[in-house]
Amino acid sequence: MDTFLKRTKRKSSGEEDILLVDDNESTDVKLMILSSLHSNISQEALLEALLAHDGSVQAASASLADDRPGASKKQRNATTVGYQTSLKLFTPKSSSEERPLSPKKAKLLSKKGATLHLYDPEDIAENTPCSIVHNFLPPDLANDLLKELLDEAASFEKASFKLFDNVVQSPHTSGFYVGSAAEVNTQKHDYYYNGAALTDIRCLTPQLLRARPIVQEAVNKEIQTRMKTRYPGGRKLKYQSPDQWLPNCAFVNCYNGPQENLGYHSDQPTYIGPRAVIGSLSLGVAREFRVRRIVPKDSDNNPTDDSDAEGQISIHLPHNSLLVMHAEMQEEWKHSIAAAQAIDPHPIAGNRRINITYRDYKSSFHPKFTPRCKCRIPAILRVVQRKKENHGKYFWMCHHGNAPGKENCSFFQWADFDDNGNPSWDKTRHKVT
């Protein structure tokens, strides 16, 4: 700041000179300059303009001037995925003693009807059930993996499923990968997804195998950090497994173009167990990953839609970033990949984004152990999210009706787990605490 104030003045003191600020100047100084030129615009809007133009005061000021009534409209570059100074510069810093006792009780900065955009890893860990690692893989490995999966994606297909009695297709293509030919055979005959068996199951590719131990090490490190810094007493959550996270399969999704997206949902814990952790690796085009916390209602008869009661948070996922969805994610939050008006092409992937979600399928949740519904297919595991009554309880139910041409049966059964998330039938894993 002192450097800025003591800078030698030019003869002209007009707006041009004010805008000639060093790109290395602090965000605070840049915001001060923008505020002096656009006093009728909020600090939040000024910050967004600065981020959208890679910290350039001149470009941000020009875009704000273009947005004034009567000004000629120029298309704003809404596709830029930028980086911001930590939100802690703009919000009061809370001490560790002030941290809420539960992730569920954390006060969000997002507001109803609004989207809070986050870039900084510390802000993401503080305000969402996720943590992110930028520039994750060695660049050569990231590019090799991307090229390999782009070739694989050429033969991916869209999943078909039933939604409100209509047969629909997923808005993106995907493939499923496991570790061996034996697992491919088991998956084809024992496992069910969306009420039906998968037919296209593949062995992990050479580059997926190369990346897997790196992902495994990083995710386990992030789990420990999460427990120490975010959970009460530095302990895991109830039903969260104390075991090492061991990824043994991967779903690979391909989003081709800005309009291919994925709506809000929670991943089913049927084969990964309660309070599961998922490692999600993004390659190629940068996209927005949005999350929102689920607000339970008093009853099904409550007419109020609380889905956006706390707004949504957007996490920007650049090429070669690892997003870890932690143990509170699937039970208490929903997530999506937002459609975009336009995207910045990637030099290798073009308009495509490849997403790899590594998962730890638990042996105790193999379909030969889990309940079967009256249709004689494996039931799926779900958790009560929307209703305050029985909120957080797990149950098994039929999912056959999600497959085209099939109907659900009435099967329902409450699930029973110990504090480590082990099912009641796995007697060898239950421990007295």
C-alpha positions in Angstrom: 0.0 0.0 0.0 2.8 2.4 0.9 4.5 1.7 -2.4 1.3 2.7 -4.2 0.8 5.9 -2.2 4.4 7.0 -2.6 4.6 6.3 -6.4 5.7 9.2 -8.5 2.7 10.9 -10.0 2.5 11.6 -13.7 1.5 15.0 -15.0 -1.9 13.7 -16.1 -4.0 12.5 -13.1 -6.9 11.1 -15.2 -8.4 7.7 -15.1 -5.8 6.3 -17.5 -3.0 6.8 -15.0 -5.0 5.4 -12.1 -5.5 2.2 -14.1 -1.8 1.7 -14.7 -1.3 -0.4 -11.6 1.3 -3.1 -11.3 -0.2 -6.6 -11.8 1.8 -7.8 -8.7 0.0 -5.2 -6.6 -2.2 -6.6 -3.8 -5.9 -7.3 -4.3 -6.8 -4.8 -1.6 -5.1 -2.0 -3.6 -6.7 -3.1 -6.8 -10.2 -3.1 -5.1 -9.5 0.3 -3.7 -8.7 1.7 -7.2 -11.8 0.1 -8.7 -14.0 1.4 -5.8 -12.7 4.9 -6.5 -13.7 4.7 -10.1 -17.0 2.8 -9.6 -18.3 4.0 -6.2 -21.8 2.8 -7.0 -20.8 -0.9 -7.3 -20.5 -3.3 -4.4 -17.2 -4.7 -3.2 -18.4 -8.2 -4.1 -19.2 -7.2 -7.7 -15.8 -5.4 -8.0 -14.0 -8.6 -6.8 -15.9 -10.7 -9.3 -14.9 -8.4 -12.1 -11.3 -8.5 -11.0 -11.3 -12.3 -10.9 -13.0 -12.6 -14.3 -10.2 -10.6 -15.8 -7.2 -12.4 -14.2 -6.5 -9.5 -11.8 -6.3 -6.8 -14.5 -7.7 -3.5 -13.0 -7.8 -2.0 -16.5 -9.8 -4.9 -18.0 -12.1 -5.1 -15.0 -12.8 -1.4 -15.0 -13.6 -1.5 -18.8 -16.1 -4.4 -18.3 -17.8 -2.5 -15.4 -18.1 0.6 -17.6 -19.6 -1.6 -20.4 -22.2 -2.8 -17.9 -23.5 0.7 -17.1 -26.9 1.7 -18.5 -26.5 3.1 -22.0 -23.0 1.7 -22.5 -22.3 -0.4 -25.6 -22.4 -4.1 -24.5 -19.4 -6.3 -24.9 -19.6 -10.0 -24.2 -18.0 -10.7 -20.9 -15.6 -13.6 -20.7 -17.6 -15.7 -18.4 -15.5 -18.8 -19.2 -12.4 -17.8 -17.3 -11.5 -20.0 -14.3 -9.4 -17.7 -12.2 -8.0 -17.6 -8.7 -8.7 -15.3 -5.8 -7.1 -14.1 -2.6 -8.4 -16.0 0.3 -11.8 -15.0 1.6 -10.2 -14.5 5.0 -9.0 -11.1 3.8 -12.7 -10.1 3.4 -14.3 -11.9 6.4 -13.4 -12.0 10.1 -11.0 -14.7 10.9 -12.3 -17.2 13.4 -10.1 -19.0 15.9 -10.0 -22.8 16.2 -11.9 -22.5 19.5 -14.7 -20.8 17.6 -15.0 -23.7 15.0 -18.4 -25.4 15.1 -18.5 -28.8 16.8 -20.0 -30.5 13.7 -19.6 -30.0 10.0 -23.4 -29.9 9.8 -23.5 -26.8 12.1 -21.0 -24.7 10.2 -22.4 -21.4 9.1 -22.2 -21.0 5.3 -21.2 -17.8 3.5 -23.5 -18.7 0.7 -27.0 -17.2 0.7 -30.4 -18.3 -0.6 -30.8 -17.8 -4.3 -27.1 -16.9 -4.8 -23.9 -18.8 -5.9 -20.7 -18.3 -4.0 -17.7 -19.0 -6.2 -14.6 -20.4 -4.5 -11.1 -20.9 -5.8 -8.7 -21.0 -2.8 -8.2 -24.5 -1.3 -8.4 -23.2 2.2 -11.8 -21.5 1.5 -13.1 -24.6 -0.1 -12.1 -26.8 2.9 -13.7 -24.2 5.3 -17.0 -23.8 3.5 -17.7 -27.2 1.8 -17.4 -30.9 2.5 -14.5 -31.0 0.0 -10.8 -30.3 -0.3 -8.9 -29.7 -3.5 -5.4 -30.1 -4.7 -4.3 -28.1 -7.8 -1.6 -29.2 -10.2 -2.0 -32.7 -8.7 -0.3 -35.2 -11.0 3.1 -34.7 -12.6 2.2 -32.8 -15.9 3.4 -35.6 -18.2 1.3 -38.2 -16.3 -1.7 -35.9 -16.3 -1.4 -35.4 -20.1 -0.8 -39.1 -20.8 -3.8 -40.1 -18.7 -6.0 -37.5 -20.4 -5.0 -38.7 -23.9 -5.6 -42.3 -23.0 -9.1 -41.7 -21.6 -10.0 -39.4 -24.5 -9.4 -42.5 -26.7 -11.4 -44.7 -24.3 -14.3 -42.1 -24.2 -14.8 -42.5 -28.0 -16.6 -45.8 -27.1 -18.4 -44.6 -24.0 -22.2 -44.6 -24.0 -24.9 -42.6 -22.2 -26.7 -44.5 -19.4 -30.4 -45.0 -19.8 -32.7 -44.9 -16.8 -36.3 -44.2 -15.8 -37.2 -40.8 -14.4 -40.9 -40.1 -13.4 -42.1 -42.9 -15.7 -40.1 -41.6 -18.6 -37.0 -43.3 -20.1 -34.1 -40.7 -20.2 -30.4 -40.7 -21.0 -27.6 -39.2 -19.0 -26.4 -35.9 -20.4 -22.8 -37.2 -20.6 -21.1 -40.5 -21.4 -19.3 -42.8 -19.0 -17.3 -45.9 -18.5 -16.6 -48.2 -15.4 -13.2 -49.6 -14.6 -12.1 -52.3 -12.2 -8.8 -53.9 -11.3 -8.9 -57.3 -13.0 -10.7 -59.6 -15.4 -12.1 -61.6 -12.5 -13.6 -58.3 -11.1 -15.1 -57.6 -14.5 -16.8 -60.9 -14.5 -18.1 -60.4 -10.9 -19.4 -56.9 -11.7 -21.3 -58.2 -14.8 -23.0 -60.9 -12.8 -23.4 -59.7 -9.2 -23.7 -55.9 -9.2 -26.6 -53.7 -10.2 -26.7 -50.0 -11.1 -29.9 -48.0 -11.6 -31.8 -51.3 -11.2 -30.0 -53.2 -13.9 -26.6 -54.9 -14.6 -23.9 -53.1 -16.4 -22.6 -54.6 -19.7 -19.7 -52.3 -20.4 -17.1 -52.9 -17.7 -13.4 -52.5 -18.4 -10.1 -53.2 -16.7 -8.2 -50.2 -15.3 -6.0 -48.8 -18.1 -2.2 -48.5 -17.7 -2.4 -44.8 -16.9 -5.3 -45.2 -14.5 -3.1 -47.8 -12.7 -0.2 -45.3 -12.7 -2.3 -42.6 -11.2 -4.1 -44.7 -8.6 -1.4 -45.0 -5.9 -0.8 -41.2 -6.1 -4.5 -40.6 -5.7 -4.7 -43.1 -2.8 -1.8 -41.4 -0.9 -3.3 -37.9 -1.4 -6.8 -38.9 -0.4 -5.7 -40.6 2.8 -3.6 -37.6 3.7 -6.6 -35.3 3.1 -8.8 -37.5 5.2 -6.4 -37.2 8.2 -6.2 -33.4 7.7 -10.0 -33.2 7.6 -10.4 -35.1 10.8 -7.7 -33.0 12.7 -8.9 -29.6 11.5 -12.7 -29.9 10.9 -14.2 -32.7 13.0 -15.0 -32.6 16.7 -12.1 -33.6 18.8 -10.1 -34.6 15.8 -12.0 -37.8 15.5 -13.8 -39.4 12.5 -17.5 -39.1 12.0 -19.9 -41.7 13.2 -20.2 -44.5 10.6 -17.0 -43.4 8.9 -14.5 -46.2 8.3 -11.3 -46.0 10.3 -9.5 -48.1 7.6 -7.2 -46.8 4.9 -9.0 -45.7 1.8 -8.1 -48.2 -1.0 -9.5 -47.3 -4.4 -10.3 -50.5 -6.4 -12.5 -49.1 -9.1 -13.2 -45.9 -11.0 -16.1 -44.3 -12.9 -14.8 -42.2 -15.8 -17.2 -39.5 -17.2 -16.7 -37.5 -20.3 -18.4 -34.1 -20.7 -18.2 -33.1 -24.4 -19.0 -29.4 -24.7 -20.4 -26.8 -22.3 -24.0 -28.0 -22.3 -23.2 -31.6 -21.1 -23.8 -31.5 -17.4 -24.9 -33.5 -14.4 -27.9 -32.4 -12.2 -27.9 -32.2 -8.4 -27.6 -35.7 -6.7 -25.9 -37.7 -4.0 -23.9 -40.8 -4.9 -25.4 -44.0 -3.6 -23.4 -45.7 -0.8 -24.6 -49.2 -1.7 -21.2 -50.7 -2.4 -19.0 -48.1 -0.7 -20.8 -48.0 2.7 -21.9 -45.1 4.8 -19.8 -41.9 5.2 -17.8 -42.8 2.1 -14.9 -40.7 0.7 -14.5 -40.3 -3.1 -11.4 -39.0 -4.9 -12.4 -37.1 -8.1 -9.7 -36.2 -10.6 -10.5 -33.6 -13.3 -8.6 -33.4 -16.6 -9.1 -31.3 -19.7 -11.6 -28.4 -19.8 -12.2 -26.6 -16.6 -15.8 -26.8 -15.3 -17.9 -25.7 -12.3 -18.6 -28.2 -9.6 -21.5 -27.0 -7.5 -22.6 -28.1 -4.0 -25.5 -27.3 -1.8 -26.3 -28.5 1.7 -29.5 -30.4 2.2 -32.0 -28.7 4.5 -34.4 -31.3 6.0 -38.1 -30.5 6.3 -40.6 -31.3 9.1 -42.7 -33.5 6.8 -43.5 -34.5 3.2 -46.5 -32.2 3.4 -44.4 -29.1 3.9 -45.0 -27.1 0.7 -41.9 -25.0 1.0 -39.0 -26.0 -1.3 -35.9 -25.7 0.9 -33.5 -27.0 -1.8 -31.9 -23.6 -2.2 -32.4 -22.4 1.4 -28.7 -21.8 1.8 -27.7 -21.1 -1.8 -25.1 -23.0 -3.7 -21.3 -23.0 -3.7 -19.3 -23.3 -7.0 -15.9 -24.9 -6.9 -13.8 -24.3 -10.0 -12.1 -27.5 -11.3 -9.2 -26.7 -13.5 -7.2 -29.3 -15.5 -5.2 -31.7 -13.3 -7.0 -31.0 -10.0 -8.0 -33.6 -7.4 -11.2 -32.9 -5.5 -11.8 -35.1 -2.4 -15.4 -35.5 -1.3 -15.3 -36.2 2.4 -17.3 -38.3 4.7 -20.2 -35.7 5.2 -20.7 -35.2 1.5 -23.1 -37.9 0.3 -25.3 -37.9 3.4 -25.7 -34.1 3.9 -25.0 -32.4 0.6 -25.8 -32.7 -3.1 -23.5 -31.9 -6.0 -23.6 -31.2 -9.7 -21.7 -30.2 -12.8 -23.2 -27.0 -14.1 -23.9 -26.4 -17.7 -22.0 -23.4 -19.2 -22.7 -20.9 -21.9 -19.2 -21.3 -23.2 -15.9 -22.9 -22.1 -12.2 -22.2 -22.8 -10.8 -25.0 -25.0 -8.0 -27.2 -23.6 -5.0 -27.7 -25.9 -5.3 -31.5 -25.7 -9.0 -32.1 -24.8 -10.6 -29.4 -26.9 -14.1 -28.9 -25.4 -14.0 -32.1 -23.4 -13.6 -32.7 -19.7 -12.6 -36.1 -18.3 -13.6 -36.9 -14.7 -12.3 -39.9 -12.8 -14.0 -40.8 -9.5 -11.9 -43.4 -7.7 -13.9 -45.4 -5.2 -13.3 -47.9 -2.4 -15.8 -50.8 -2.9 -16.0 -52.6 0.5 -15.9 -56.4 0.5 -18.6 -56.5 3.2 -21.0 -54.6 0.9 -20.6 -57.2 -1.9 -24.1 -58.0 -3.3 -23.8 -61.6 -2.0 -24.1 -60.1 1.5 -26.5 -57.2 1.1 -30.3 -57.6 1.3 -32.2 -58.6 -1.8 -35.6 -57.2 -2.5 -38.7 -59.2 -3.6 -37.5 -58.8 -7.2 -34.5 -61.0 -6.2 -32.0 -58.3 -7.1 -29.7 -56.5 -4.7 -31.3 -53.7 -2.8 -29.7 -50.2 -2.7 -28.6 -48.4 0.3 -30.0 -44.9 1.0 -30.1 -42.4 3.8 -32.9 -40.1 5.1 -32.0 -36.6 3.9 -35.0 -34.5 3.4 -37.2 -35.3 6.5 -36.3 -34.3 10.0 -38.0 -37.5 11.2 -35.4 -40.3 11.1 -32.9 -37.9 9.6 -29.5 -39.6 9.0 -30.9 -43.1 9.2 -29.9 -45.6 6.5 -32.3 -48.0 4.8 -32.4 -50.7 2.0 -35.0 -50.5 -0.7 -35.8 -51.8 -4.2 -34.4 -49.9 -7.2 -35.6 -52.2 -9.9 -38.1 -49.6 -11.1 -35.3 -47.3 -12.2 -34.6 -49.6 -15.1 -36.6 -49.1 -18.3 -39.6 -51.5 -18.4 -39.3 -52.5 -14.8 -41.3 -51.7 -11.6 -40.2 -51.4 -8.0 -41.5 -53.8 -5.4 -42.4 -52.7 -1.9 -39.2 -53.9 -0.2 -38.0 -51.7 2.7 -35.6 -52.5 5.5 -33.7 -50.2 8.0 -30.0 -50.7 7.8 -27.9 -51.4 10.9 -24.2 -50.4 11.2 -21.7 -50.1 14.0 -19.8 -46.8 14.7 -17.2 -47.8 12.0 -19.8 -48.3 9.3 -19.6 -52.1 9.3 -22.9 -53.8 8.5 -24.6 -56.1 11.0 -23.8 -59.2 9.1 -20.1 -58.6 9.2 -19.5 -60.0 12.7 -15.7 -60.1 12.2 -15.4 -56.4 11.9 -17.5 -55.3 14.9 -15.4 -54.1 17.8 -16.4 -53.3 21.4 -15.7 -49.6 22.1 
